[in-house]
Amino acid sequence: MSETFPTLDAVATDLRKTLEAKKCVLLYAHNGTGKTRLSTAFKDLGKRLVPSPLTTIAGEPLETLEGEQIEVDVMQGDTLYFNAYTEDLFTWENDLENDSERYLKLNTDSSFFRGLESMEMDNRVRPILNPFADYDFKIDTNKWVVRFSRGFYDGENRWTEENIKISRGEERIFTWCFFLAIANLALDESEAYDWVKYIYIDDPITSLDEQNAITVASNLAKMLKTYEGECRFIVSTHHNLFFNVLFNELGRAEKVCLSHNREDQSYRLEKTGENAVFGHIHELVELKRLADEGQLQGHHFNRLRSVLERTAVFHGYTNFSVCLRPREDDHPETTMARIINILSHGSYDLYAPRPLQPDNQNHFKRVLEDVLSYYPFNPQLFTAADA
């Protein structure tokens, strides 16, 4: 079952409608499909003007001569989200001049950090981070910076190195754990986050290895399963393993795949059914649909080649040409591989997609048909794609 939408705003509106009946939506999509833009569109739909007390610099409400609070209309959202914009709220001061005072700066212009001064965030983040980290940290809410340290032991002596710069992967997992600490405040209905109705999480496992990706997915699933409040969740990702762990853990969640048609700029939401999504299978279903509907474009050869490469690696080979089935009327076996090599390279159609010429459409369909007939894929997957 699938549905097509003209814009990401329309997709976001449909997701909000789904969440009226569902506690959680799991969304799978490839990079470049629009996952981050969808999370922003979803957030923007929840913005509205609400009255709020006007305060002084010291944070005290202003009052009229009669003692009534003065209010102004401010823009208020309903979605706490984790995506690339969230990660950009944390930036490094690398102290290039002295190479000694390195710390992570927090952008307090964002409402993400609002109200955290008295929340003892060190104690909230640390137990979430401990399974992933061998370093320690200190959050300074006066200067709004985070300083990191790491302990060392050489067998005889112990010492601590202060103001260290952690790796990109370590930074990403720290940012994620910081977000989880705030999410827990929202789920516990803390006054500072009483505006949160939805939590939208987009690809929290960038730069993580598979073991940590599984751990993050398992911990997130546990949090979602045990929560019994009114808040609703969306989790989107391009990472097959991360998605499938959540898929298996969250039996009642709505599970969908998002794809983008570059020709008419529409978006397609497709329910995944009862089977977890493996990236190359979803890709094959989508390519089969496009071939059947005559919507093949030049860039689809890139996607077909990617599927062939992953299939070859899965079977222990290094070259995708082993997936190509030579026929009696073929020229040398390398002919079809050369065609795919040529048509899957170059940037001639990335920004102005063009339909494939008839001959090239036939080449594409032949390779796809051979793959689907040679490998025992479940035919019901491709029947469902046509429904």
Buried (B, 14 or more C-beta within 10 A) or exposed (E): EBEBBEEBBBBBBBBBEBBEEBBBBBBBBBEEBBBBBBBBBBBEBBEEEEEBEEEEEEEEEEEEEEEEEEEEEEEBBBBBBBBEBBBEBBEEEEEEEEEEEBBBBBEBEEBBBEEBBEBEBBEBBBEBBEEBBEBBBEBEBEEBBBBBBBEEEEEEEEEEEEBBBBEEBBBBBBBBBBBBBBBBBBBEEBEBBEBBBBBBBBBBBBEBEEEBBBBBBEBBBEBBBEBEEEBBBBBBBBBBBBBBBBBEBBEEBBBBBBBBBBEEEBBBBBEBEEBBBBBBBBBBBBBBBBBEEEBBBBBBBBBBBBBBBBBBEEEEEEEBBBBBBBEEEEEEEEEBBEBBBEBBEEEEBEEEBEBBEEEBBEBBBBBBEBBBEEEEBEEEBBEBBEE
